[in-house]
């Protein structure tokens, strides 16, 4: 049986932050791996995505998952498109389903209170540092959208005390935004970064207010979630990706 988390503020939307359980993949990809860029068998990935579509009762052929590269690119969609290179998508159609892949990065699902508008954001530290959230806000400004009508849900990702970083990492963020300093902490000479907390802070600075955050830590709960960092630390040859989806 598939397991997924629902955001309470997105209950009106067909959506889910899917965990790693209930699929057909084997070995290190056990079991609901949805990442086409992994070395898992493609047939397994296709079956896993179809299982997700069936669990939420949507057509898997209407699912759009971008080619993610930790960029700050945001794409506006009016219809189904394939082979998209970006890390955030805004849909103006209720005939397509948006998906985002993660394995420690923060999946963000976005809905609208009144219109058939939805969005997904693949948020890692690179995208956060390089203003993907600000670029998303700029794109919203070009559309006839009242930002007070947008609903944000920040899903499972690497937790504060699981995300150890270096001095250069912290310095680059603080140079960009002095207020980011409070999202770093040092324990026994180790520096940790609150990815999800800072993302929420940036969204609020941009004027967004309806924001829910999952409390799940993908690194600490590796049995429930795929984690890039856990896989690296345990010398796995590759890692799987979770899929989070939303339909307006």
ChimeraX attribute file (.defattr): number of C-alpha atoms within 10 A of each C-alpha:
attribute: neighborCount
match mode: 1-to-1
recipient: residues
	/A:1	8
	/A:2	15
	/A:3	16
	/A:4	16
	/A:5	15
	/A:6	16
	/A:7	20
	/A:8	10
	/A:9	15
	/A:10	20
	/A:11	11
	/A:12	13
	/A:13	17
	/A:14	15
	/A:15	24
	/A:16	24
	/A:17	26
	/A:18	25
	/A:19	25
	/A:20	25
	/A:21	21
	/A:22	17
	/A:23	24
	/A:24	17
	/A:25	23
	/A:26	13
	/A:27	7
	/A:28	15
	/A:29	25
	/A:30	18
	/A:31	21
	/A:32	30
	/A:33	34
	/A:34	30
	/A:35	24
	/A:36	18
	/A:37	12
	/A:38	15
	/A:39	12
	/A:40	21
	/A:41	13
	/A:42	16
	/A:43	11
	/A:44	20
	/A:45	24
	/A:46	16
	/A:47	17
	/A:48	23
	/A:49	20
	/A:50	20
	/A:51	19
	/A:52	25
	/A:53	18
	/A:54	12
	/A:55	13
	/A:56	15
	/A:57	11
	/A:58	17
	/A:59	14
	/A:60	16
	/A:61	12
	/A:62	17
	/A:63	22
	/A:64	19
	/A:65	26
	/A:66	22
	/A:67	16
	/A:68	19
	/A:69	14
	/A:70	19
	/A:71	19
	/A:72	23
	/A:73	20
	/A:74	22
	/A:75	16
	/A:76	15
	/A:77	17
	/A:78	13
	/A:79	12
	/A:80	15
	/A:81	13
	/A:82	11
	/A:83	9
	/A:84	13
	/A:85	16
	/A:86	19
	/A:87	25
	/A:88	31
	/A:89	28
	/A:90	21
	/A:91	24
	/A:92	18
	/A:93	17
	/A:94	14
	/A:95	16
	/A:96	24
	/A:97	26
	/A:98	26
	/A:99	27
	/A:100	30
	/A:101	29
	/A:102	27
	/A:103	27
	/A:104	26
	/A:105	24
	/A:106	26
	/A:107	27
	/A:108	27
	/A:109	30
	/A:110	25
	/A:111	27
	/A:112	21
	/A:113	17
	/A:114	9
	/A:115	14
	/A:116	14
	/A:117	20
	/A:118	27
	/A:119	30
	/A:120	30
	/A:121	28
	/A:122	28
	/A:123	29
	/A:124	25
	/A:125	18
	/A:126	14
	/A:127	20
	/A:128	20
	/A:129	18
	/A:130	17
	/A:131	17
	/A:132	23
	/A:133	24
	/A:134	16
	/A:135	15
	/A:136	23
	/A:137	17
	/A:138	13
	/A:139	15
	/A:140	16
	/A:141	12
	/A:142	8
	/A:143	10
	/A:144	7
	/A:145	14
	/A:146	12
	/A:147	16
	/A:148	12
	/A:149	14
	/A:150	21
	/A:151	20
	/A:152	24
	/A:153	24
	/A:154	24
	/A:155	26
	/A:156	28
	/A:157	28
	/A:158	28
	/A:159	23
	/A:160	18
	/A:161	18
	/A:162	18
	/A:163	18
	/A:164	18
	/A:165	14
	/A:166	11
	/A:167	9
	/A:168	9
	/A:169	14
	/A:170	18
	/A:171	14
	/A:172	12
	/A:173	19
	/A:174	17
	/A:175	11
	/A:176	12
	/A:177	12
	/A:178	11
	/A:179	13
	/A:180	20
	/A:181	15
	/A:182	12
	/A:183	19
	/A:184	20
	/A:185	16
	/A:186	12
	/A:187	9
	/A:188	5
	/A:189	7
	/A:190	12
	/A:191	18
	/A:192	20
	/A:193	26
	/A:194	19
	/A:195	23
	/A:196	27
	/A:197	16
	/A:198	19
	/A:199	22
	/A:200	20
	/A:201	15
	/A:202	19
	/A:203	18
	/A:204	13
	/A:205	11
	/A:206	15
	/A:207	11
	/A:208	19
	/A:209	16
	/A:210	16
	/A:211	17
	/A:212	18
	/A:213	16
	/A:214	16
	/A:215	13
	/A:216	16
	/A:217	21
	/A:218	27
	/A:219	24
	/A:220	16
	/A:221	13
	/A:222	17
	/A:223	13
	/A:224	17
	/A:225	27
	/A:226	29
	/A:227	26
	/A:228	22
	/A:229	19
	/A:230	20
	/A:231	18
	/A:232	12
	/A:233	9
	/A:234	9
	/A:235	9
	/A:236	11
	/A:237	9
	/A:238	13
	/A:239	22
	/A:240	29
	/A:241	26
	/A:242	24
	/A:243	25
	/A:244	27
	/A:245	25
	/A:246	24
	/A:247	27
	/A:248	23
